[in-house]
Amino acid sequence: VHTVIDSEYKSFLHYQEVNLDTLREFDSLCRQHSIRYGLAYGSLLGAVRDKQQIPWDFDIDVFVPYPDFDKLIYALDHYLASDYYYVFYANMEDDTTFCLRVARKGYSYHAIHVDVYFVIGCPSDEKKVQRFAKYVSCYCKFRPKIMKGRHKDTTKRSIKQKIAHRLFE
């Protein structure tokens, strides 16, 4: 039993190392192109509490401010190292992820990846806050229709423009 557990745990540690390498590549890309980001969720908790990844966590989560969206997509499209790839629901009809994912080639982005969440922020005016909350809840509710390709004319830019228009009109 110990041999099997040790073998499985070594494989898991290898996957964590692949994710750390992916984060290093993401960090390098962001630094080179002045893209802001920070650790998020369990990745932030592990960094602060454990000074490393949470021992049972298999992915890494980061936040990128929404104003850096275009810069990040451009950098990923043009400068991401050839050993890596990214997926985002706006550029893949069959993708079922909610966020952008960066992964190393040879590994499935479903399991071994860095999740990138875009932080939109919240307006300070009370009426805009209410519209913001209403829109975000509506967007999350109907997002699966966009993901399944039902709106095939929806491009990355038009999705982004609709979100920005609805949030800040």
Secondary structure, DSSP 8 states (H G I E B T S, - for coil): -HHHHHHHHHHHHHHHHHHHHHHHHHHHHHHHTT---EE-HHHHHIIIIISS--TT---EEEEEEGGGHHHHHHHHHHHS-TTEEEE-GGG-TT---SSEEEEETTS-TTTS-EEEEEE----SSHHHHHHHHHHHHHHHHHHHHHHTTTTTT--HHHHHHHHHHHHH-
